[in-house]
């Protein structure tokens, strides 16, 4: 017997939302706790979980449709407890497709495909059609940059990845992440006109922390997300010297890639690196956007950061990540797995510990980015979550009046995820 799946209230003030994507197709089974669909509210993109096991029998609301709290979204059959695919009779108004699956182009080399991991794929925001193509062709969705709402991967995004023909690209570039000078991994998207935009992530993160904004930003400009040395798949860093040495290393990478003058968006540790680069290379950096940057006060919740340098269980990683977000629904299995892999070897963990000690030798912030910023001539804006448990938002106090400040309510330490729509609007308004 079918039951109705209705839109729940996903926030205290929520009255309506937009269906972003269905994670299942009609006839697919699910278990209790699985994400059935994702809904965009006025503040965030939230997952709608299954409250019991069953089968998705019929989808009644299409993607991109606006719905109100309590509206019927789909019909489910809770009597079907398995996760197997069952046959749903075709609707009379729809003729079955006679199209054959698209064959790979002649130039396709399967050795260049990313390893396909169905478990990881399930927790990435993508439309069902994109998932089917990725599964068929062995494409890793994490390597595909989404251009849909909130970074959602569309079917066309997977098609472009498959063909290795990025839209609007005016220079030759691999379509996935690549290893650059100095062993620094980076992901480059967009066209080469205008000033490149460089994205620098924070401690214990990787270049995928920008995935909600990288794709949309690259529609109109050249966007490069770097992976800091010793993070993600960038090579283990052999130098000592802390933040300054990190900044000088990345400065050399920017020079060798011939990026010229750049705009930089830096988060946390990446924000401190951005300030140092702007202070030392005034002709290299045109504009700064900083997200909860290191170096603007003495306080830091180091006890919330240090666990990322240890070998942790899944539950311990989830606990550590919970200190980064205001809305814990952003902590997905995919994020937990990526965090686990970031400092996956003992060498990387040891180097990460050394980096923390060099930047925070006495357990407090000693590097003074505030003073450096006050001497800059470049335009600067700073976004900071009011619920940041790592670096308190009061570090914004005392900044010069020419620095644009955005204090974000109900946002933790990762504004590029929890406040992605706002950050996108701000950055897209900048002239390239």
C-alpha positions as CSV (number, residue, x, y, z in Angstrom):
1,X,0.0,0.0,0.0
2,X,1.4,3.4,-1.0
3,X,1.8,6.2,1.4
4,X,2.4,9.9,0.8
5,X,5.8,11.6,1.2
6,X,5.2,15.2,2.2
7,X,7.6,18.1,2.5
8,X,8.6,18.4,6.2
9,X,9.5,21.7,7.8
10,X,13.3,21.8,7.6
11,X,13.7,25.0,9.6
12,X,11.8,27.1,12.1
13,X,10.9,29.8,9.6
14,X,10.6,27.6,6.5
15,X,7.3,27.8,4.7
16,X,8.3,26.7,1.2
17,X,11.2,25.4,-0.8
18,X,12.4,24.3,-4.3
19,X,13.1,20.6,-5.1
20,X,16.7,20.7,-6.1
21,X,17.3,17.0,-7.0
22,X,15.8,13.5,-6.4
23,X,18.5,11.1,-5.3
24,X,16.4,8.1,-6.4
25,X,14.5,7.1,-9.5
26,X,11.0,5.6,-9.4
27,X,11.2,1.9,-8.5
28,X,14.4,2.2,-6.4
29,X,14.4,1.0,-2.8
30,X,15.9,2.8,0.1
31,X,16.7,2.2,3.8
32,X,15.7,4.3,6.8
33,X,18.0,7.4,6.9
34,X,18.8,7.4,3.2
35,X,18.5,10.8,1.5
36,X,15.5,10.8,-0.8
37,X,15.7,14.3,-2.2
38,X,17.3,17.7,-1.6
39,X,15.3,20.9,-1.1
40,X,16.6,24.5,-1.3
41,X,15.1,26.9,1.2
42,X,15.8,30.6,1.5
43,X,18.8,29.8,3.7
44,X,20.3,26.5,2.6
45,X,20.0,23.3,0.6
46,X,18.8,20.5,3.0
47,X,18.5,16.8,2.6
48,X,15.1,15.0,3.2
49,X,15.8,11.6,4.8
50,X,13.7,8.5,4.7
51,X,12.0,7.9,8.0
52,X,11.5,4.2,7.2
53,X,12.7,1.7,4.6
54,X,10.7,1.3,1.4
55,X,10.5,1.9,-2.3
56,X,9.9,5.1,-4.2
57,X,6.9,4.3,-6.3
58,X,6.0,7.6,-8.0
59,X,7.6,11.1,-8.1
60,X,4.8,13.7,-8.1
61,X,6.9,16.9,-8.1
62,X,9.6,17.6,-10.7
63,X,13.0,19.1,-9.9
64,X,13.1,22.9,-9.8
65,X,9.4,23.0,-8.7
66,X,8.4,25.2,-5.8
67,X,6.6,23.4,-3.0
68,X,5.1,24.4,0.3
69,X,5.5,22.6,3.7
70,X,3.1,19.7,3.8
71,X,2.8,19.3,0.0
72,X,2.8,15.8,-1.4
73,X,6.1,15.1,-3.1
74,X,5.9,11.4,-4.0
75,X,4.3,8.1,-3.2
76,X,6.3,5.4,-1.4
77,X,5.7,1.8,-0.5
78,X,6.9,1.0,3.0
79,X,6.1,-2.7,2.5
80,X,9.1,-3.0,0.1
81,X,12.0,-3.2,2.5
82,X,14.8,-4.2,0.1
83,X,17.1,-1.9,-1.7
84,X,16.5,-3.7,-5.0
85,X,15.1,-2.1,-8.1
86,X,11.6,-3.1,-9.0
87,X,9.7,-2.5,-12.2
88,X,7.2,0.4,-12.3
89,X,4.6,0.3,-15.1
90,X,5.2,2.9,-17.7
91,X,2.8,5.9,-17.6
92,X,0.4,5.8,-20.5
93,X,1.3,9.3,-21.6
94,X,5.0,8.5,-21.9
95,X,6.3,6.3,-24.7
96,X,9.3,4.2,-23.8
97,X,12.5,5.6,-25.2
98,X,14.0,3.7,-28.1
99,X,17.4,5.5,-28.0
100,X,20.4,3.4,-27.5
101,X,23.0,4.3,-24.9
102,X,25.6,6.7,-26.2
103,X,28.8,5.0,-27.2
104,X,32.1,6.5,-26.0
105,X,33.8,8.8,-28.5
106,X,36.7,7.3,-30.5
107,X,39.2,9.3,-28.5
108,X,37.9,8.0,-25.2
109,X,40.6,6.3,-23.1
110,X,39.2,4.3,-20.2
111,X,42.6,4.5,-18.4
112,X,41.9,8.2,-17.9
113,X,38.6,7.6,-16.0
114,X,38.4,8.2,-12.3
115,X,37.8,5.2,-10.1
116,X,34.1,4.7,-9.7
117,X,32.9,4.3,-6.1
118,X,29.2,3.9,-5.8
119,X,29.2,4.5,-2.0
120,X,30.9,7.9,-2.5
121,X,28.7,8.8,-5.5
122,X,25.5,8.5,-3.5
123,X,26.3,11.4,-1.3
124,X,27.2,13.9,-4.0
125,X,24.6,16.5,-5.1
126,X,23.6,15.4,-8.7
127,X,20.5,14.8,-10.8
128,X,19.5,11.2,-11.4
129,X,20.4,11.4,-15.1
130,X,23.9,12.5,-14.2
131,X,24.3,9.6,-11.8
132,X,23.2,7.1,-14.4
133,X,25.7,8.4,-17.0
134,X,28.5,8.5,-14.4
135,X,27.8,4.9,-13.3
136,X,27.6,3.7,-16.9
137,X,30.8,5.3,-18.0
138,X,32.8,4.8,-14.8
139,X,33.1,8.5,-14.1
140,X,33.9,9.7,-10.5
141,X,31.3,12.4,-9.7
142,X,33.7,14.1,-7.3
143,X,35.8,15.1,-10.3
144,X,32.9,16.7,-12.1
145,X,32.2,20.4,-11.4
146,X,28.5,21.1,-11.0
147,X,26.9,24.2,-12.7
148,X,23.4,23.7,-11.3
149,X,21.9,25.4,-8.2
150,X,24.1,25.1,-5.1
151,X,26.8,23.3,-7.2
152,X,24.5,20.5,-8.2
153,X,25.9,18.3,-11.0
154,X,23.7,18.3,-14.1
155,X,23.6,15.7,-16.9
156,X,25.3,18.2,-19.2
157,X,28.2,18.5,-16.7
158,X,28.8,14.8,-16.9
159,X,28.5,14.9,-20.7
160,X,31.1,17.6,-20.9
161,X,33.4,15.8,-18.6
162,X,33.1,12.6,-20.7
163,X,33.9,14.5,-23.9
164,X,36.7,16.5,-22.1
165,X,35.4,19.7,-23.7
166,X,34.8,22.3,-21.0
167,X,32.4,25.0,-22.2
168,X,34.0,28.4,-22.9
169,X,37.5,27.2,-22.3
170,X,39.9,29.2,-24.4
171,X,43.1,27.4,-23.4
172,X,44.2,23.8,-23.2
173,X,43.6,22.2,-19.8
174,X,42.8,18.8,-18.4
175,X,39.2,18.6,-17.3
176,X,40.0,17.2,-13.9
177,X,42.5,18.1,-11.1
178,X,46.1,18.1,-12.1
179,X,49.5,18.2,-10.4
180,X,51.2,21.5,-10.8
181,X,54.6,23.0,-10.0
182,X,56.1,22.2,-6.6
183,X,53.8,19.2,-6.2
184,X,50.7,21.4,-5.7
185,X,47.5,19.9,-7.0
186,X,45.0,22.3,-8.5
187,X,41.7,22.3,-10.4
188,X,41.3,25.0,-13.1
189,X,38.0,25.9,-14.8
190,X,36.6,28.7,-17.0
191,X,38.1,30.9,-19.7
192,X,41.3,32.9,-19.7
193,X,39.9,36.4,-20.1
194,X,40.2,38.8,-17.3
195,X,41.9,38.4,-13.9
196,X,42.1,34.8,-12.6
197,X,40.4,33.9,-9.3
198,X,42.5,31.8,-6.9
199,X,40.8,29.7,-4.2
200,X,42.9,28.8,-1.1
201,X,41.3,26.3,1.4
202,X,41.9,26.0,5.1
203,X,43.7,23.6,7.3
204,X,42.7,19.9,7.0
205,X,40.6,20.6,3.9
206,X,41.2,20.1,0.1
207,X,40.2,21.8,-3.2
208,X,36.8,20.2,-3.1
209,X,35.8,22.4,-0.2
210,X,35.0,25.0,-3.0
211,X,32.8,22.7,-5.1
212,X,29.6,24.7,-4.3
213,X,31.0,27.8,-5.9
214,X,33.7,26.7,-8.2
215,X,31.5,25.7,-11.1
216,X,29.1,28.7,-11.1
217,X,32.1,31.1,-10.8
218,X,33.9,29.5,-13.7
219,X,31.1,30.4,-16.2
220,X,32.5,33.9,-16.6
221,X,36.1,33.8,-15.5
222,X,39.2,31.7,-14.9
223,X,39.0,30.0,-11.5
224,X,41.8,28.0,-10.0
225,X,41.4,26.0,-6.7
226,X,44.8,25.1,-5.2
227,X,45.4,22.3,-2.7
228,X,47.8,23.4,0.0
229,X,51.1,21.4,0.3
230,X,50.6,18.3,2.4
231,X,46.8,18.4,2.0
232,X,44.5,16.3,-0.2
233,X,46.7,14.8,-3.0
234,X,49.3,17.6,-3.1
235,X,52.7,16.2,-2.3
236,X,54.1,16.0,1.2
237,X,55.8,19.3,2.0
238,X,59.5,19.0,3.0
239,X,60.1,22.5,4.2
240,X,59.8,24.1,7.6
241,X,58.9,27.7,8.3
242,X,55.2,27.6,8.8
243,X,52.8,30.0,7.2
244,X,55.4,32.3,5.6
245,X,57.1,29.4,3.8
246,X,53.7,28.0,2.7
247,X,52.8,31.4,1.2
248,X,56.2,31.7,-0.6
249,X,55.8,28.2,-2.0
250,X,52.3,29.0,-3.4
251,X,53.7,32.4,-4.7
252,X,56.2,30.4,-6.8
253,X,53.4,28.1,-8.1
254,X,51.4,31.2,-9.3
255,X,54.4,32.6,-11.0
256,X,55.3,29.3,-12.8
257,X,51.7,28.9,-14.0
258,X,52.0,32.4,-15.4
259,X,48.7,33.6,-13.9
260,X,49.9,37.2,-13.6
261,X,47.7,39.4,-11.3
262,X,45.1,37.4,-9.4
263,X,42.1,37.9,-7.1
264,X,42.3,35.5,-4.1
265,X,39.6,34.0,-1.9
266,X,41.2,32.5,1.2
267,X,39.5,30.5,4.0
268,X,41.0,30.2,7.5
269,X,44.7,29.2,7.0
270,X,44.2,30.1,3.3
271,X,43.1,33.5,4.3
272,X,46.3,34.1,6.2
273,X,48.3,33.0,3.2
274,X,46.3,35.4,1.0
275,X,47.1,38.3,3.3
276,X,50.8,37.5,3.4
277,X,50.9,37.2,-0.4
278,X,49.1,40.5,-0.9
279,X,51.5,42.3,1.5
280,X,54.6,41.0,-0.2
281,X,53.5,41.0,-3.8
282,X,51.4,44.1,-4.4
283,X,51.5,43.6,-8.1
284,X,50.4,40.0,-7.9
285,X,47.2,40.3,-5.8
286,X,44.4,42.7,-7.0
287,X,41.6,41.9,-4.5
288,X,41.2,39.8,-1.4
289,X,38.1,38.0,-0.1
290,X,38.8,36.4,3.3
291,X,36.6,33.8,5.1
292,X,37.2,33.6,8.8
293,X,41.0,34.1,8.3
294,X,43.8,33.1,10.7
295,X,45.8,35.9,12.2
296,X,43.2,38.5,13.3
297,X,43.2,37.8,17.0
298,X,45.1,35.7,19.6
299,X,42.3,33.2,20.3
300,X,41.8,29.9,18.5
301,X,40.0,26.8,19.6
302,X,43.1,24.6,18.9
303,X,41.5,21.6,20.7
304,X,38.9,21.5,17.9
305,X,41.6,21.6,15.2
306,X,44.2,19.2,16.6
307,X,42.0,16.0,16.2
308,X,42.3,16.3,12.4
309,X,46.1,15.5,12.7
310,X,45.3,12.1,14.4
311,X,44.1,8.8,13.0
312,X,40.4,8.9,13.8
313,X,37.5,6.6,13.5
314,X,34.4,7.6,11.5
315,X,32.5,8.7,14.7
316,X,35.5,10.7,15.9
317,X,35.8,12.5,12.5
318,X,32.1,13.3,12.6
319,X,32.5,14.8,16.1
320,X,35.5,16.9,14.9
321,X,33.5,18.1,11.8
322,X,30.6,19.1,14.0
323,X,32.7,21.9,15.4
324,X,33.1,23.4,12.0
325,X,29.4,23.8,11.1
326,X,26.3,25.5,12.6
327,X,24.0,23.2,10.6
328,X,25.2,19.6,11.1
329,X,23.2,18.3,8.1
330,X,26.2,19.4,6.0
331,X,28.2,16.6,7.5
332,X,27.8,13.9,4.9
333,X,29.4,10.4,4.6
334,X,31.3,11.8,1.6
335,X,32.8,14.6,3.7
336,X,33.7,12.2,6.5
337,X,35.5,10.0,4.0
338,X,37.3,12.9,2.3
339,X,38.5,14.1,5.8
340,X,39.7,10.7,6.6
341,X,41.8,10.5,3.4
342,X,43.2,14.1,3.8
343,X,46.0,13.2,6.3
344,X,45.8,9.5,5.5
345,X,49.5,8.7,6.1
346,X,51.6,9.0,9.2
347,X,54.0,11.4,7.3
348,X,51.1,13.7,6.4
349,X,49.8,13.7,10.0
350,X,53.2,14.4,11.4
351,X,53.7,17.3,9.0
352,X,50.2,18.7,9.8
353,X,51.2,18.7,13.5
354,X,54.4,20.5,12.8
355,X,52.5,23.1,10.8
356,X,50.1,23.7,13.7
357,X,53.0,24.1,16.1
358,X,54.8,26.6,13.8
359,X,51.7,28.8,13.5
360,X,50.4,28.4,17.0
361,X,53.5,27.7,19.1
362,X,52.0,28.5,22.5
363,X,48.4,27.4,21.7
364,X,47.4,30.9,20.6
365,X,47.7,32.9,17.4
366,X,51.0,34.8,17.2
367,X,51.1,35.6,13.5
368,X,49.7,39.1,13.1
369,X,47.7,39.3,9.9
370,X,45.7,42.2,11.2
371,X,48.7,44.6,11.1
372,X,49.7,43.4,7.6
373,X,46.1,43.9,6.3
374,X,46.0,47.5,7.7
375,X,48.9,48.4,5.4
376,X,47.4,46.9,2.2
377,X,46.3,49.1,-0.7
378,X,44.1,46.4,-2.3
379,X,40.3,46.1,-1.7
380,X,39.5,43.6,1.0
381,X,36.3,42.0,2.2
382,X,35.9,39.6,5.1
383,X,33.0,37.1,5.7
384,X,32.7,35.5,9.1
385,X,30.1,33.2,10.7
386,X,28.7,34.4,13.9
387,X,28.6,30.8,15.1
388,X,32.2,30.1,14.4
389,X,33.6,27.8,17.1
390,X,37.2,27.8,15.8
391,X,37.9,31.5,15.3
392,X,35.5,33.9,17.0
393,X,33.7,36.5,14.9
394,X,34.8,39.3,17.3
395,X,38.2,39.2,15.5
396,X,36.5,41.5,13.1
397,X,36.4,44.2,15.7
398,X,39.0,47.0,15.2
399,X,39.5,46.6,11.5
400,X,39.9,49.7,9.4
401,X,36.7,51.2,8.0
402,X,37.7,50.5,4.4
403,X,37.5,46.7,4.9
404,X,34.0,45.4,4.0
405,X,32.6,43.1,6.7
406,X,29.9,40.5,6.5
407,X,28.8,38.9,9.8
408,X,26.8,35.8,8.9
409,X,24.1,34.6,11.2
410,X,23.6,30.9,11.7
411,X,26.9,30.1,10.0
412,X,29.9,28.3,11.5
413,X,33.6,28.2,10.4
414,X,32.9,27.2,6.7
415,X,31.1,30.1,5.0
416,X,31.9,28.8,1.5
417,X,29.5,25.9,2.3
418,X,26.9,27.2,4.7
419,X,26.7,30.6,3.0
420,X,27.6,29.6,-0.5
421,X,24.7,31.5,-2.3
422,X,25.7,34.8,-0.6
423,X,29.4,34.3,-1.3
424,X,28.5,33.5,-5.0
425,X,26.5,36.7,-5.3
426,X,29.4,38.8,-3.9
427,X,32.1,37.2,-6.1
428,X,30.0,37.3,-9.2
429,X,29.5,41.0,-8.8
430,X,33.3,41.6,-9.0
431,X,34.6,42.6,-12.5
432,X,36.8,39.9,-13.9
